[in-house]
Amino acid sequence: MKFYVYILRSKVKDKYYVGHTNNIIRRLKEHNSGKSKFTKKYMPWELLYYEEFESQSEAITKEKYFKTTSGRRLIKKLISPGSSVG
């Protein structure tokens, strides 16, 4: 089974969300149907970026990195218009 770290961006507010899952399509649908408390307020969401991992622990490690100061800097590069990172 593959695991993924993903970055979503709200289409209505200047917000992004980082998470991990084993099914990106299902998880995006859950975010856009209001099943997540935080993301419900900023629907709809679009998938901006994802990375694939062999284990859940690797995906969680990357998710935690994205939530650090240096990880947030990288996210800003990844989600900036015209970015070629990733």
C-alpha positions, -999 to 999 in steps of 0.1 A, spaced: 0 0 0 12 35 -8 9 65 14 8 101 4 15 135 19 -6 162 3 -11 200 2 -45 215 -4 -53 251 -10 -86 268 -3 -102 282 -34 -120 309 -13 -94 319 14 -57 323 16 -53 290 35 -35 257 29 -37 223 46 -12 195 49 -21 159 56 -14 123 48 -35 95 35 -35 62 16 -61 74 -8 -58 110 -21 -90 111 -42 -111 98 -13 -95 123 12 -100 153 -11 -137 144 -14 -139 142 24 -123 176 28 -147 191 2 -178 175 18 -171 191 52 -160 159 71 -129 177 85 -135 203 111 -107 227 100 -111 224 63 -149 226 64 -147 264 70 -126 270 38 -142 248 12 -137 241 -16 -102 228 -17 -79 220 -46 -50 195 -45 -17 214 -52 10 189 -44 16 154 -32 44 129 -26 42 92 -25 58 70 2 62 33 8 52 35 45 28 55 66 57 64 90 76 80 61 45 100 51 39 111 87 76 122 90 72 144 58 39 158 70 55 168 103 84 184 83 59 205 63 45 218 96 79 232 107 92 266 99 115 254 71 87 231 58 63 260 56 89 280 36 91 251 12 53 250 9 53 286 0 77 279 -29 56 248 -39 23 267 -40 35 300 -55 22 307 -90 46 295 -117 66 274 -93 88 246 -108 96 230 -74 84 194 -69 
